Amino acid sequence: LQPGTAATRLTLSFANAYRDPLAVKAVLSALPSRRAVALLCQIVHCQQSCPSSDWIENGAFCYLLVNGITGRSFDEARTDCQGRANGADLLWISTDSELSWFEDYQARAWNIKKNWAQCTDCDRRVEAAWIGAYRDDLGIFRWIRDSQAVEINLNWYFGQPKDTPLDYILADDTGSSIRYRTDTREANRKFWHFCKVQHKEPTTTTPMPTTTLPPYLGPCPTRYWTEQGDSCYLLVKGESGRSVDEAEADCSARSSKAGLLWIETADEAAWVMDNSKSAWNLKRDWSQCKDCQSDATAWMSLRRTGDVWTWGAKTGIDQSAVRWFTGHPRATPNDFASLYDTGNSNDLSVRSETAGSKMWHICKFRFRESTATTPPSTSTQPSTSSVTTSAPTTTPYEGACPSSEWIENGAFCYILVKGATGRSFDEARTDCQSRNAGSDLLWFSDQNELNWFQDYSARQWNIKQDWDQCTDCVRGVEAAWIGLYRDVATGEFKWLKTGLANELTLDWWLSHPKDSPADFVIADDTGSQMRYRSETREANRKFWHFCKVQHKEPTTTTPMPTTTLPPYLGPCPTRYWTEQGDSCYLLVKGESGRSVDEAEADCSARSSKAGLLWIETADEAAWVMDNSKSAWNLKRDWSQCKDCQSDATAWMSLRRTGDVWTWGAKTGIDQSAVRWFTGHPRATPNDFASLYDTGNSNDLSVRSETAGSKMWHICKFRFRESTATTPPSTSTQPATSSVTTSAPTTTPYEGACPSSEWIENGAFCYILVKGATGRSFDEARTDCQSRNAGSDLLWFSDQNELNWFQDYSARQWNIKQDWDQCTD
């Protein structure tokens, strides 16, 4: 096509408008019929290809590198991708073949590094682009598009992935390959980004990835260590170096049994110092380090004290068996050894450096005791330098657990971590996870395992007996952390390892579990049994802790727990309410009481249809006020409350306004149908009713209290309209006290959904929440979750459900039609 011709202008107008049916019709109407047909064929083709010519097509998908003079944070990048085409998102990769296509450096020519100077606000040190992967709370990397686990093998940059909060992945252009890094999602972390969109159904039968990575079951702390012989090794690289003390601390933090590299045999020394085998590649990658002060070196634990070279607290070979670099070891203060790569050959050597020098370091983790011995070597160094050595004297541990310190039970291993110091909840979990791949704070899968753990005489955990060993642990409670916490959103206790709600019966201490923020569980040794308490995760709350790890597949036929609890499908807001008749009831106890207004607010927060207890029929009154049936047990449990000001009482909604007793905004029975306690109702300001348990019988009664009194309260949730009516009762109270009552007038709702406002489709119910006010995304989700147990913002499971939802005439959501109702 020639510039300026009619054909060119027509083609351009088509190219700009082909996605709009009316615009396409206008273009075609101006053409002879044969040309219109030809263009129509092109339209069909174009609508099956990428959003624009900027995208690159590969199979059923299109890819776009968004570069330019400005970068974007992770969140901004995702928003940009989603706005470019329907279904587009930050790059996700489903198969190894797709990854190979993406990483084909010459063929793709992404040229991030080459063009990086164009970006004026991007990070200067890293030439990279966001992809749509992140690390979740359990440490699993997932694709943000569908939350599927990343199951392809990413070629991580040295020292990557870094720890939280660097949980979001970048594709880094090294100048010769694509490698991967983690970074934060902070607004000032600006990079370019990759988008991807599907433009047609894939023709392959590639299976969808599963939801979790296969667990790493090797002997190393994580899959990123190199296993060699009886040990694992990790070269810690990166943009920053460490002093020798910082390096030692880093290794210890990765595993309590790891340390800076020590060498025990001549064979190990040969492997460590042959770059063709160990592949440290110090010289090749040294330019990555921005503050390193030596040259292509990595700390090991060999050090000089006086005239003696040792491996610190470890036992190793004589220093003469390592290959010292020319002129080394140097004089004090160069008393700390490092592995050195000249880059001239695969034969590495050792240099001596000062303790504060910044460099990389090598960690070692011994997972099996070695029976190998190394004959003494003749030192080629001055006679003033020697090393203390000894052959291992312990019998090698051959069990299935990580070491002999663990206790094996079935397919799992358990350890109680004691000592002179305790740990906070977070520190305890970090310690467990560092001990072995898949290890975590203790979780229980079934009642048999719990019974095994709690067999006091058989297990002999001896926490109480040995508690004096701990110098910084909490005094007065001899206990150890387990991996159980309360999900404050649902109130359920869940296992940190699996995310599953606890369904086992724990023997809680009196008045436990406590209210938030005491949401983390300890196993308390009473001296005769194990009982459970809830604690805060504050840094000064130090206890010992239990770890657990799986060492083989269970041999029993007990099914493994699923990833979520079976959904609660009852009519109550959650499974913790008591269903009785047409309503659900919840007694809210705890260490703190509430005023009547606070109690009302708490009930409303639990469900928009809940409120403080109101009583509608004589039958309901009989059930509420018979402790043998309702089992409130106010008197029995009252000692739990530390600030309650009445005695074994719980708020209900009955209140006096003037001389009239009503159930607030609710309609209920006359107050004469409730059993008032002797001398009640009392005079104003005792205008608010509470249920009272004397403890002398199952017959409860009602007292009148002041509004500010602190006590527990009972919430009620009506899930079905009742057709029952209660005949008026003759009041035994003064004639000045009466109540406004009326019989329900609505037809009872008998459907499967929470109420008649919902629309049923198959196994699900749907509601469009309209009204005079709108909500933000977070407020909308909170509203949905408060309406019924298991309710959430709308999600779709399959195309049929989506089609049902989008059937405009059938559903009649009428959002546009009714929009004027919404004022904000």
N, C-alpha and C positions, 0 to 999 in steps of 0.2 A: 504494500500500500504506500502511495506517495503522500507526503505531508500536504494537508490542505485540500485534498480531494474530497468529493462528496462521500465516496465509499469509505474513506478513512474516518470522516466525521460520524457517519452512520455506525460504523463498527465501534467507535469509541463510545457513542451514546448507548449502544447495546451493552458494551462491556461494563458501563457504569450502572445500568438499570436492569440487568437480566434477572436479578433476584426479586424484583417487584413485578408481579403478574400484569398489573395495569400498564406499567412502563413497557414491558415486553410486548404487550398487545399493540401499543401505540407504534412501536418500532416496526413490528411485522406488518401492520396495516398499510405502511407506506411503501411496501415492497411488492413486486410481482409475486404471484402465488408460488412459483418454483423457487424463487430466492427465499421466500418466507419459510418454505418447507426445509430448505437447506439450513437456514439459520435456526429453525426449531430443533433440528438434529444437533446443532452445536450447543443449543441451550441445554438439552438433555444431558449432553456430555459435561458441560460446565457445571451443572448442578450436582454432578457426581464427583467433582474434583475438589480442590482446596478452596478456602475462602477467597484467596487472591493469589497473584503471581509471586508474592513475597514468600509464600509458604513452599515447603519442599514435600513432595508426595512420596510415600513409601508404603506400598500395599494399600491397606484400608485406612491409613492414617496420614495426616499432614503435620508438619513440624515447622516451627518458626523461632529463630533467634531474634529477640527484641533487643537491639542495641541502640546507640545514639549518644547524644551529648549528656543525657542524664541517666542515672541508674535508679533502681527501685529497691525498697525493702522487700522482704519476703511477702508480706501481706499485700503491699502495693502491686507486686509482680503477679500475684495470683488474681487479684481484682482485674488487672489489665488483661490477662489471658482469658478470663471468663467473659469479659466484655467484647472480645474479638469475634467470637462465633459461638453459636449454640452448642453446648457440650464441650467447649474448649476448657483447658485447665493447664496448670503448670505440668511440665513433662512428666509422664510416668512411663515406665518400660516394663513390658510383660514377659519378654523372653530373652534368652541369651543371644539369639540371632538378631533381634531388634537392637540390643545393646551393642553388638558388634558393628551393626550398620551405623549407629549413632557415633561410635568411637572411632570409625574409620577416618583417621586424621586427614589424609591426603584427599580422599574422595569427598568428604563433607566440606572441608575448608571453612569451618566456622570462623576462623581467624579472630578469635577473641583477643588473644595476646597481641596480635599484629595491629589491631585497630583500637586497643584499649585507651590510647592517648586521646581519642575522641571524647571520652566520657569525662565531664568536668567535676562531677561530685561522687564518682565511684571510688572505692577503696584503692589506694595507690599500690599496695604491695601484692595484691592478689588479683590476677586477671581471670575472672570467673563469672558464671551465670547460674542463677537459681534453677533448680529442678524441684519437682513437687514431692519431695520425700522429707520426712521428719521422724524424730525418735519419740515414742510415747512414754508414759510413766513407768512402764515395765522394762524399758530399755530396748524395745523392738522398733526397728525402722519400718515405717509404713508409707505407702503412697497416700497423699492427702486427698486425692480424687475419690478413692473408694475405701480407704482405711485397710487395704490389703497389705500384708507384710511384704517387704522387699526381699525377694527370693533369688535375685540375680547376684552374681559376684561382682561387686563394685571394686575398682582398682583404687584403693584409698591412698591418699598422699601420706608420706611418712609422718608418724605421730598422730594420725587421724584414724577414726573419728575422735574428737575431743569430748570431754565430759560436759554434762548439762551445766549451763543453759545453752551450749552450742549444739542445738538439736536439729538444725535445718541444713539441708545439703546443697552444696555448690558443685558444679562441674568446672574444674580448674584447667585452663589451657596452659600446659607447661612449655609450649613451643614445639613439642614433638608428639604429645599425646594428651588425652583427656584423663584426668584423675579427679578424685573426689575429696571434698573437705566438708567440715561442719562449721556453721556460724550461727549467730543469734538472729532473732527476728526483730531486733531493735530498729527503730525508724531510721537511724543514721547509718545502718549497714547497707550501703547501696551497691548493687551489682546489676548486670544485665540479666536476662532470663529467657528460658526456653518454654514455649507453649506447644501444645499438641491437641489435635482434635480428630475424631473419627468421622470420615465422610461417607463410608459405606460399610456394610457388614463384612467382617473378615471372611475370606474363603477357606482359611485353614481351620482346623479343629483344635487350636491351641487351648488347653484347659485353663480355666481361671486359676490364679494362684490361691493357695490356702491362706487361712487367716493368721497363722503363726509360723515363724521360722522353725525348722527342725532344731531341737535343742542341741547345743554343743556338748558332747559326752566324752570328749577327750580328757587327758590328764592335766592339761594346762589351765591356768586361771581363766583365760578366754581363748577364743578361736584365733586371736591375732598373734599369739605367741608361737615360736618355732620349737617343735618337739625334736629333741636329739638325745638318744640314749635314755638315761634316767631323769633327764631334766628338760625344762622349757626355758627359752631365751627370748628376750624382747629388747630390741634396740629402740630407745626412745629418742626420736629426732624432733624436728620442729623449727620454728622461727626463733626460739629462745633457747639458750643453753642454761645449765645449772651448775652451781658449785658442787663439790663432792658431798657435802652434807645435805644439800637439797636433792641431789640425785639419790642418795641413800634413802631419804624420807619418801621420795616418790616410789621407789621399788617396794618399800615396806607398806605403803598405802595400797598398792595393787594386790598384795597378798601378805598375810602375816608371816608366811614362810618364804617370801621372796627377799632378795637382797641384791646389792651390787654384785656384778659378776665375780665369782670366785672359781678357780680351776683346780680340780681334784686329781686328775690323771694326765699322763702324757698324751693319751689319745684325745682327751677333751681339749688339751692345749693345741694339738695339731689341727683339730676342727675349727676351734675359735680363731686361730691365727692364719687360716687359709681362706682368703676372701672368695675363692672359687667354690668353697663348700658352705661357709657360713653366710656369704652374700650380704655382709654389712653395708658395703658400698659407701663408706664414709666419704671418701674423696669425691666420688661422683655427685653426691647430693649435698655437699658441704655448703654450697652457695645459698641454700635455704635458710641457714642460721644467720640472723641479723646481728646478734650480740655475742656470738662465740669469740673467745679470745685466743684460743689455741688454733691448731690447723688439723682438720680432719681427724679428730680424736674423740674417744668416748671413755668415760670413767669406768674403772673396774674397782674391786675392793682392796686390791693389794696396796699396802701402805707401810711406811717406815716409822718405827718408834725407837728412838735412840739409833742403834746400829742394826736393828733387827727388822727385816721385812716380814710381815704377816698378812693374812687375808682377813684382817679385822677379827670378828667373832667367829669366823668360819675356819675350817681346816682344809688346807690345800697343799699343792705341790710346792717344792722349793722354788724360789724365784729364779733360780738358775735355769729352770726348764722353760721359761718364757724367753722370747727373743727380744732382747733390749735393743733399742735404736742406738746408733752410734753416739757415744758421749753420754749415754744414760746408764744407770740412774745418776742424776745430777745431785749436787749437795743440797742440804737443808737450806731453805724451806720447801724445796721441791720433793716432798715426801709422799706424794700420792700418784699412783700409777694409772695410765690411760692407754687404751689400745689405739694405735696410730696407723693410718693408711697413707702411704706416700703417693699412691696412685701409679707407681711405676711397675708394680707386680702384684700378684695375689698374696705374697708373703707379707703379712702384717707384723708390726713390731710394737714394743711397749716403750713409753716415755714417762718420765717423772715430771709432775707439775705441782704448782702451789694449790692449796685447798680451795682458794676462792676463784680459780680460773673457771670461766664459763664454757661448757662444752656439752655434747650429748652424753648419754650413758646407756649401759647395757644391764638389764635386770636378769636374774636367774631364779628359777623356781624348781626346787628338787622335789619330785613327786614320788620317787621310789629310792630307798636306800640302796647304794651300790656296794657290791661285794668286791669290786675291782680294786687292786692295789697298784701303786706306782713305785717301782724301785727308785731308791735315791739317785739323784743325778749329781754329777760333779759340777760344782759351780764354776762359772767362768767369770764371776764378779769378784771384787775384792773380798778378802776373808772377813772383813768387818761386817759384811751384810749376810745375814743368815735368816732362816725362817723356822718357826716351830711347826712341826708336822706330826701327824699320827694317822694311822689307818683306822677306818671306821670300826667301832667295836660292837655296835648294836646289831641284833638279828634283823634281817630285812623283813618288813611287814608285807605279807602276801594276801591280805584280805581284800574284800571288794570295796571297802570305804576309802576315802582319800588318805587316811592314816589310821594308826592304831588308837588315836585319841577318840575316834568316832565309834558309836555303837550301832551295830547293824540290826535292823528289824525288817524282815521281808525284803522288798525292793528298795528300801530307803536306809539312809545313815543319819545319825543324830549326834549332835555335840552340844554340851553346855559349856559356854565360854565364861570361865571364872577369872580370877586374878586380883592383883592389887588395885586395879582401877576398873570402874564401871563405864558404861557408855550410855549416851542418850539413845532414843529410839532410832534416829537417823544414823548415828554412828554405828549402832548395833547392826542395822541392815547392811550398811556398807561393808562391815567386817564379814558378815556371812557371805555376801556376794563375792568378796575377794578370795574366799577360801577355796572355792571350786566352781567350775562351770555348772550353772543350774542351781547352786546353793542359794538359800534365802532364809530369812527368819522363819521359825517353825510354823508349819501349817498342818492341819489335820484333814484327812480325806473321809474318814468314816469313824463310827463309834468304837470299833475294835482297836483302831490305832490310838484313839484318845484313852481308852481303858488301859492299853499297854503303857502309855506315857505316864498315867496317873497311878500305876501300881507302885505305891510308895516304897514298900520294903524291897521289891525286886529291882527297882531302878536306882535307888539310893543316889538321887541327885545331890542331896546334902547341902542345899543352898543355905538353910538356916544354920546348920552346924558349922559351915565354913565362912559365914558372912563377915567375921572379923578380919579376914584377909583383905577385904576391900576397903581402901582408905578414903575413897571419895564417893562411895555409894550412899544412897538415901538411908538414913538411920530409922529404925522402927519397922521397916518393911523389908523382909528378906525375900527377894523376888528376882525374876528374870523375864526379859521381854520375849514375847512371841509375836508372830506376824499377823496379828488381828487388829483391825481398827474399825471405827464407826464412820460410815459414809454420812456426813452431816446432811446431805441432800435428802436422803431417804430414811435416816435413822437406823439402817441395818448395819450390823457388824459383818465385815467382809475380810477374807484372807488376802493379804497383800500379794502373795505369790500368784494366785489364780484369779483374783477379782470376783470370786464367788462368795455369796452370802453364807455365813455360818449357819448351819442347820443342826449342829450338835448341841447337846445339853451341857453347858458349862456350869460348874458349881461356883457361882459368884459369891464373893464376900458380902456380908450384910451391908446394905445401902449401896452396893455396886450392881451394875455399872453407874458411875456418876454422870452428870450432864456434861455437855461440851464446855470447855475444850478438853476435858479428860476423855479422849477418844481412842487411846492406844492401850493395849492390854498387856498385863504382866501376869505370869504364873507365880503365885505367892506360896512359899513353903511355910506352912503353919507349925511344922514340927511333927505332924502326923499325917498330913494329906496336902494335896495341891488344890488351891482355890484361886479364883481369878479376880483381879481388880482392874479398873481403868485408870489411866494416868495421862498426863500431858506429854507432849514431845519436846518440852523445853530443854535446852542444852544442859541445865544443871540437874535434871532428873536422871541420875545415873543408877543403872542396875546391871547385872549380868545378863546374858541372853542365850537363847537356844537357836541353833541353826539346823537345817535339814537339807539333804540332797538325795536325789534319786540316782542309784547306781546301775539299775537294770530295769527292764520292763516288768511290771508286776506279773506274777504267775497265777494270781487268783482270777476268777471270772467276775470279780466286782467291777462294774462299769466305772470308768473314770468320770469325774464330774464334768458336766458340760460347761460352756463358757459363761452361761448366765443361769440364774435361778429360773425354774419354771414360772412363767408369769402368774401373778395373782389375778385370778379371774372372778373373784367374788365381788359383791356389790359395795363393799366398804372402801374408803379412801386408800387404805393399805391393809396388809394381812394382820396388823397388830390391833385392829379394832375388833370389838365383839359384836357379832351379828345377832340380833334378837328381834323377831317379828319383821316389821318394815324398816327398821332403823339399825344403825351401828353406833357403838358407844366406845369411848376411850377415856380411861382415868389417867390424867397426866400427873404423875408423881415426880419425885426427885428431891434433891437437897434444898431446893429453894421453892418457896411458895409464890403466889401471885395475888395481886389485888383483883377485884372483880373485873375492872376494865382490862387489865393485862390478860386475865383468863379469857375474856371474850375475844380479844384480839388474837390470842393463840389459837383458839378454835377456828376462827375465820381464816387464819393463815393456813390451816391444815386442809381446808376445803372451802370453796366459796359458798357451799350449801350447808356447812357445819356451823354450829353455835353452841353456847353453853346449854347444858341439859335442860330441856323443857319436857313436860309430861302431858300426854294427850288423852290417855284413857286410864280407867281404873286398873285394868290388867297391867298396863305398863307401870303404873305406880306400885302395884304389888311386887312386880319383878325388881324394880329399881331399889325398893326399900327392904328387900329380903336378901341379906348378905349371903345366905346359903345358895341363892340362885345367881345373883349378880357378881358375887365374889369380889367386891371392891376392897375388902380387907384393910380399911382405913386405919383402924386401931392397931392392927398387927404390925403394919409397916411404918407407922407414924414417926418412929425414931429416926428414919432416914432424913426427915426434913429439919434443916438446921435453923431456918429463920421463920418458920410458920408461927403465927401468933394465936391461933385458936387451938382446938384440940380435936384431932382425928376428923377433920371436916373437909368438904370439897364443894366448891361453888357450883350452883345451878343458876338458871336464868330468872327464877322467880324473884320479884322485887316489888316494893311498895312505892306508889306515887300518890301523895296525899293520903287518902284512906283506902285506896284501891290496890290490891295485889294483882299483878299481871305477870306474864311470862315474857316481858320485853316486847320485841317485835313479833313473837310467836303466839300461836293460839294453843291454849292448853286447858286442862281441867281446873275446876275451882280449887283454890288453895285449901279448902276444907277436906279435900280428898287425900291430902298428904298428912303424915303423922307428925304433928309439931311436938318438939321436946317440951318438957314441963317449963312453964313460964315464958314460952315463946309463942308468937312473935313478940319481941320486946319493942319498946318505944323508939321513935326516931332519935338518933340517926341509924339505928340498927334496921335498915330497910332492905337488906339483901340476904337472900336465903342460901343456906348451905346444907348439904347432906351430912349427918352426924352419926358416928359409930361409937357407942358407949363402950363397946367391947364386952358387954354383959350378955348380949343375945344377938341373934341374927336379925332382929327387928331394928332397922335403922330409923332415924327420925330427922326432923328438919329444925334448924336453928336460924335465927336472924342475927346478922352481923353488920358491922360498918363496912363501907365500900373499900377502905384501904387495908383491911385485914389481910394478912398473908396466909394463904392455904393452897391446897391442891385444887383441881377442878375436873369436871367431867364434861367432855364434848359429846355432842350427838350429831349424827348425820342421817337424814331421812332419804333413803334411796327409792322408796316407793310410796305413793300416796295411799293412805289408809282409808278404808270405808267404814271402819269401826266407829261407833259413837258411844259416848259415855253419858249415862243419865245424870242429871244434876244431883249433887250431893247436898245434904243439909249441913251447913257450916257449923262447926263447934266453936268458931272464933267469934269475936265481937262483931256485931252487925255492921260496924263501920268498915270491915275488911271484906271486900268482894273481888271478883275477877271477871274480866271480859272474856267470854268464850263463844265459840261458834263451831258448828260441825263442818268438816271439810266439804267443799262443794265441787271439787274437781273429780273427774272420772279417773280412777286409778290407772297408772301406766303399768302395763304388764309386759313390755318388750324386754329384749336382752340388753339394750343399751343403758347407760347410766340414767337417762331420763328421756322424755318424749322429744326433747329439743334435738337429740342426736339422730342421725340417719344411719340405718343399718345396711351393710353390704357384706354378705358372706360372714366371715368370722370377725368383722371389724365394725366399729361405729365411728361416725364422723360428725363434726360440728364446725360451723363457721361462726366465729365470735364477732359479732358486729356491735353497734352501739354508738353512743354519743362521743366516746373517746376511743382513740387508737392506742396501740402499745408499741414500744420498741421491740426489737427481736428478743432481747433477754426477758423483758416483761411478758411478752407473748408466751415464751416457753414456760415461764413460771406459772402463768395462768393455766396453761394446758395441764401441766403436771399436778396442779392443785385440784383439778376437776375430778380426777379418778385415778386409782392406782394403775400404773402402767400407761397412763395417757401422756402424750407428748405432741409436739408440733407434727403436722402431717408428714408421713413418709410413704413411699410407694414400694411395693414388693415385686410387681411384675407389670407387663404392658397392659394386661386386661384391666388391672386396677386403675392404671393411669387413664385408659380409655373411658372407663366408667366415670371417673372424676371429671374428665374433660367433655363429657356429653352435655353440651351447653343447655339445650332445651329441656333435657330430662332432669338435670340437677337443679337448675334455676337458683344458682347461688345469689344472683342479683346484686353483686357488689357494686357495679356501676350505677344501677338503678337506685340503690339506697344510699349512695355515697354522701349525699347531703346531710344524712343523719350525724355524720362524724364531724365534730366541731374542731378537733385539733389534728 
